[in-house]
Amino acid sequence: MDTPAVVLGRHLDLLAWNTMAEVLLGSPAGLPPHRLNMLLLMFDDTLTVERSCSDWERQALDYIGMMRSAVAADPTHPRATAVVGELSIRSAEFRRLWARHDVGAAVSGTKTFHVPEVGDVVLDWDTYPLPGAPGSVMLVWTAEPGSPDADRLHLLASLSATRSTVTGKRCR
């Protein structure tokens, strides 16, 4: 499957992902479950050695808007309190963006991934509500069919499959 996708909980916890999402976002293997949160990962300077993508702040604001929407629905939820509290203490950049008070349930947009093997890949993303737990969504990134970004994504999928075969890893 060449389409990267993740499942996010109401407070942006990363609940599931496919192989292509792992190729784009990095492997969450080895991280404790409480660290698997899109906001925590986005503002973790040990994981994001360089924030070279031009639209990083807009992407951060999309996630912050989604978290603010979840907090508005349940202001005292322990998970929201933990994530926002940690980031408020440890990240001046998060504090600055959180202070804007943007609220929104971002449902689509564009994201630029910098992937050393293939260069920049610009993908559209959409969220799809999932039945069951309130606020859970599937986040899917796609490229315009036939575009250079679709070609890069396909090449990246091929490189990933080759590495998995060579190293003996199983694909998910």
N, C-alpha and C positions, 0 to 999 in steps of 0.2 A: 504494500500500500504506500503510495507516494504522498498521501495527504496527512500532514501532521495534525494531531488532535489530542486534547487533554480534557479531563473532567475536573471541574472546579466546584468546591463546596461554597456555601453562602459567604464565607469569610475568606474566600480565595485560596483555600487549602487545595493542594494538588492531590486529587484522589486517585486518578488513573491517567495513563498516557500510552501512546503507541510508540513504536520504534522511531518513526520519523520525528515525532516531537522531541524525543531524546536526542536525536542527531542535531536538531536546531537549538534546543535549550540546554543541552548537557545532561549527563546521567544523574538522576537523583539517588542512585544506589549509594548506600553508605551514609546518607543523611538521616538523622533521626526523624520519625514521623512528624513531630511538632515543628520541624524546620521546613517542611514541604508546603510552603505558602508562597504564592506569587509575589506578594509585597515583601516578605522577608528575603526572598531570593533576589528580587530586583534591587533592594537596597543593601545587599551584603557585599561589601567591598572586597572580601576575600574571594568571592565567586565572580564578580564582575571587575576583573583587573583593569579593564579600560572600558569606558562608556563612550565608544567612538561613534555610535549610530546617531545621526542628526536628530532623530525624533524621539530620543530617550525620554525627555521630560514629558512630552505629550503622552507617551505610553504609560509613564508613571502616573500621570494625572487620570488616565482612563481607569487604572486599577484603584487609585485612591477614590475616585468618584464611585466606583462599584462598592468599595468598602464603606464609604460614608452612607450609601444607600442601605447597606446591611445594618449599620450601626443605628440609623434612623428607625429601622423596624424593630430593633431590640438593643437599646443603648447599653444594657448591663450584661450582655452575653459575655461569658468568660473568655471565649476565644477572641472576640473582637477586642476586648480589654487587653488581653495578653499581647496581641500583635501590634496594636496601635501604641500601647504603653512601651513596649520594647523599642519600637522604631522611634518614638518620640524622645526617648532617652539617648539612643545611640546615633541618630542620624539628623544632623542639622538640615540636610537637604529634604528629608521627609518632613520635618517640622515646618519648613518654609512652604512646601506644597500642600500639606494638610491644613495649614492656616488659611488657605484660599477658600476653604469651605465649599468646594465644588462637590455637588451630589449628582450622581447619575448612574443609570444602569446602562453602561456602554454595551451596545449590542453588535457593533461592527466597526471596522476601521482598517487601517493599513499599518503594517509593521515591517521594518527593515531589519533583517538579520545579517550580521557580518560573519561569514563562514570562511575561514582561511582557505579551505580546499577549493571553493568555487567563487569566492567574492561575495559581494552584497546580493542578497535575495530579498526582493520586495514582495510581500504576500498580503493579500486581503484576509481579514479575519471576521468571523461571525460567531455569535454565541447562540446556542439553542437551549431553551429551558428543558430540564429533564423532570420526568414525573418522580414523585417520592419526596425526598427531603426538600423543603422550601429553599429556593435560591440556588440550587445546583444547576450548573450549565455545562454543556459541551462546547468547548472553544475549538474551532477548526480554522486552520490557515490554508488558503488556496491561492494558486497562481492562475492568471489568465491563460487559458489553453493556447498553446502555440507560441507563447511569449518567451523571451530570453530567461525570465524568472522561472517559468515552467521547465525550461531546459536545464537550468541550474539545479532546480529541485530534483528533477529526474536523475541528473548526474550524481547529486549528493546521495540519493537513494541507492544508486548502483555502487558507489564507493562504500557506503555503509554495509550493503549486502556482501560485498567482496571482503571487507575487513572482518565481518562476522563469520564468514565461511573460513577465512584463513586462520582466525584465532580460535575457531571452534565454538564460538558463542552461539547460543540459540537466539533466533529472532523472536520477539514477542508478537 
